[in-house]
Amino acid sequence: MQAIIQSIVALRVSLQEALSRQDWEAIGELDRRCRVLVAEVVASEAWDDQALREQVEELTRLYEQLLQSGRAERERLAGELTRLNQSKQVTNTYKPLV
């Protein structure tokens, strides 16, 4: 069980570092690894282990932060794309005049 807890801690730290860098590619890869690890935890049925529960709760809190950051990034990118499209439309409007 200690190995699973250490793996959760290591993944959580890596996810926090990737989040602080806004490295979405790394977050995606770490998320895949995290899903495999959580499946192992569920299969182990070791929910009576307090340390394991605490680490899973910490991981859950981090995922809430990841979701909020992901939404904010998606909104930022959507706004940027909207501005680019508007700029392209303005450029296309004035092209025949040149």
Secondary structure, DSSP 8 states (H G I E B T S, - for coil): -HHHHHHHHHHHHHHHHHHHHT-HHHHHHHHHHHHHHHHHHHHHT-TT-HHHHHHHHHHHHHHHHHHHHHHHHHHHHHHHHHHHHHHHHHHHHHGGG-
